[in-house]
């Protein structure tokens, strides 16, 4: 496991003791999310991969000049669109999104958290309120799918069965580009 992945895990299990910036990680804080990433190149790749084809839903803002501004605004716009698709509007939603360099890193995170081997490119961990995304494999549909899991997690007091989560997340994924 790479040093950065180990540091990311420590961020969860020893809260408040490590500063992500001290380990080459950067943060973007948005209305709904905290995005953790490994530098401008990874963030630019995320922005290129998550193309939101709804100009009315993501008009941009005057003076938007940084990749961080673009990523933050786009991520929040996708979350709001998924809320509309699902017709679920949690009163307080705040999630962490960890952008990872590969699907192998996503799989290592899942293995560490759940002691299971999987072939995932992304997943949402409800206990940690965190989404893990392989940036090279991310698309608008993948982001919408994982956002749906987060919204469902925040919307219901008692989480619905896993199959219901998955059906609703697939519904959001299939309608994000409508």
N, C-alpha and C positions, 0 to 999 in steps of 0.2 A: 504494500500500500504506500502510495506516495506521501511525502511529508505534508503536502497541502491538504490531502484528503484526511490525514490524521488530525491536522489542525482543525479542519471543519468539524470533525466528530467531537473534538474537545470543546468546540464552541457550544455544543449542545449539552454535553455532560458536565461541564464545569462553567456554567454561565457566569458572566461578569469577570472572569479571571483572565481572559485573553482578549486582546484587541485585534480584530481581523486585519486592520491596516498594518500592524506590526509583522504580519506574516505574508505580505505581498498580496493581500486580498483587499478589495475595495467594496464599498457599500453605496447603494442608492436607496434612499427612503422615500416612498411615495405615499399617497393617501391610504392605500390598502396593503402595500408590500414593503419588504426590505429585500433588495436584490443583492446577493453576494456574488462577486465575480473576480476573475484573475486578470485584470488589466484591460486596457482599451481594445486590444485586438479581439479578445473574447467577447466583449460587449458589442463591438461592431459586427462580429459574426452573428450574434444573437439578433441584432437589429435587422440584418440582412435575411436571416432565416424566418423571422416572425413578421411576415408581410401581412398587414391588415388591410384588405381591399375595400374597406368601407370608409371613404373619405368623410362622409357625414358623421360617422361615429368617432373618427380620429382626425380632426381638422388640423392638428398641430397648434402651436401657439406662437404669437409673434416673438421674434428674438430667440427661438429655439436654435441653439448653436452646438450643443454638445451631444455626444452619443448617449450620455447618461440621461439628459433631458428626454431624448427620443425614446429610450428604453423604458423609462419610468412612465411617461405619458401613454405610450403604446400598451404597456402591461396593464395599467389601470383601465384603459379603454376596453381591452379584451375582457377583463374581469367584469366590467359593467355590462358588456354585450352578453356575456354568458349568464349573468343574473337575469337579463331580460329574456333570453332564450328559455331559461328554466322557470321564469316567473318566481324566482326566489331572491329575496333581498334581505340578507342577514343584517341585523342592526349594527353589529360591530364585527368587522372582518379585518384581520391583520395576519398576513402570512409571510413567511420567509421563502424566497426562491433562491436556490443555490444553483448557479450555472457551473456545470462540470465539463471538463475537457473531452470526455469520451463516454460511450455507453459502458465501458468496462468500469469506469469510476462510479457510475450510477449503480451498477450491479454490486460493486464493493460496498457502497453505502447501504444498499438493501441487505446484503449479507450481514453487515455489522449490526444493523438495527434489528433484523428479524431472524437471523441465523438460517436463512433460506437462500438457495441459489436460484436466480431468475435471469431471464433474457430481456429485461426491460430497458427502454431508452429514457424513461422518465417514471417518476412515481410521486405520490403525495403521502406523506407520513402524518396521520392525524394527531398523534400524541405530541409530536414536535411542531405541528402547524407549519410544516415545511414541505415545499415541492423541490424535487431534485430533477434537473434537466440535463441531458447530454446535449450540449450546444450544437455539435455537428448534425445531430438527428432531430433537432427541434424544428417544428413548423407551427403555423398558426393553429392547426387542428390539434397537435399534441399539447400546445399550451392551453387551448380551450378545454380539452379533455381533463387535464390536471386541475385547471381552475374550477371546473365543475365539481370535482371531488372536494376541493377546499370549500366551495360555497355550500355544498350539501352538508359537509361537516359542521360548518358554522350555523346553518339554518335550523337544523333539527336538534332538539334537546337530547333525544335518544337517536343515535345514528341508525339509519335503515340498514337492512342486510346488505352485504357486499354486492350481491347480484343487482339490487336496486341501484346502488351507487354506480355500478358499471353501466347499466342501461341508460341512466340519466346522463352520465358522462359521455357515452357514445352519442346520445342525442345532441348534446351541446356541440360535440366535435363535428358532427355531420351538418349542423346548421350555422356554424360560425361564419361561413362565407356566403350565406344566402343574401 
